[in-house]
Amino acid sequence: MNPHYILFDTPERDQLYPFTHTRPVAACRVGLLTIREKWEKWLKVAPIGYFTMDYLQEKFPFFKAPQNAVTILVNGHLLPSAGLVKTIRNMQAGQELYKNGRLLAKAVSGDDFFLPAEQARIDYEGDIVRIDQPWHIAQYNDAALRDDFELLTKGRKSATATEGNTLLNHKQIFIEPGARVSCSVLNAETGPIYIGKNAEVMEGCLIRGPFGMGTGAVLKMGARVYGATSLGDHCVAGGEIKNSVFFDHSNKAHDGYLGDAVIGEWCNLGANTSCSNLKNNTSDVKVWMEAKNEAWSAGKKCGLLMGDYSRCGINTMFNTGTVVGVSCNVFGGDFPPKYLPSFSWGGRELTEKYRLTEALRDAGAWMQLKGKELTAADENILTRIFNG
């Protein structure tokens, strides 16, 4: 019988706030796919369940193993690779896999995931990539895009781009069925370009790889996009974007600059919203870590990190390394603070908090614009975050 796989959260998941307020680590997008989707492709098993916080488990279910099956629990922070996947596939019940003292995977029989290992502990000698801080999502996006492109397109033939487009290094450009690309320049000499099913690239877009856009995503006319950038399903993007990751259903539809940024689901950036990603003195960007109550260095470049259901008004200016929590409504004519807790309301002076009733109402209204509804599970998650 084939092993049963589960992706588990660790206590370090709180270092990935605001994104893990509303999802397990493995539900975060890095590259073209979420971490879970990557493991499903590599292992050729779907669906893979999550072992996460109680309040998230309804929306992100845990799938019980078939009787007598070995369950292999895989650390949800890990991006798969050929060596790691091979090692994990070969694990036997009672074994644990470690790297530098940190648990990578554990194989068990039955449902007691917390029993100590019964056999010799395995130390993994290969390299690993872990998503441990929110800025890692953007920093590792280049390599993840290239890996996912190979994973999704190997052995397949791209749809043909229509006349009027300029394609450079066309062998590294893949267009899914139903996608439309009009009068644009796609330059894959710096990395692959993936256009998802039923996505649209409007006239006059300039795209440098690596770049990927998911199902139904839209690039507005005249958009300028540098690698490594990922647009999730049904995102709308325009203006100038560089090395940024959008989770599903989010919008930056107008002019303005976004660089080295991560934008959660159901977010909307008003026209001319821009973020700084490099300090004027080129020193390290400090990012406020909510769970640690202190600022950590994110390296030389880090832009906006915005949690799910958050929005900002026109002409909003974000400083380097600004963290916006879940369900914030940001507006005003000055730079907002570099850390806005979830359910913040306003700009420089955060004198009010988004009332829960209105926050749920507005989140549902934004979802309806894209043909979706706020579910009871979504409401429970937002209510739990609001109540702390």
PyMOL commands that set and color helices and strands:
alter all, ss='L'
color gray80, all
select helices_A, chain A and resi 11-16+19-21+25-27+35-43+54-57+82-89+136-139+141-153+170-172+356-368+376-387
alter helices_A, ss='H'
color red, helices_A
select strands_A, chain A and resi 4-8+29-30+33-34+49-51+70-75+78-79+96-99+102-109+122-123+129-130+166-168+173-175+180-181+185-187+193-195+200-201+206-208+211-213+218-219+224-226+229-231+236-237+240-242+245-246+251-252+257-259+262-263+268-269+274-275+286-289+294-297+305-306+311-312+317-318+323-324+329-330+339-340+344-346+352-353
alter strands_A, ss='S'
color yellow, strands_A
deselect
rebuild
show_as cartoon
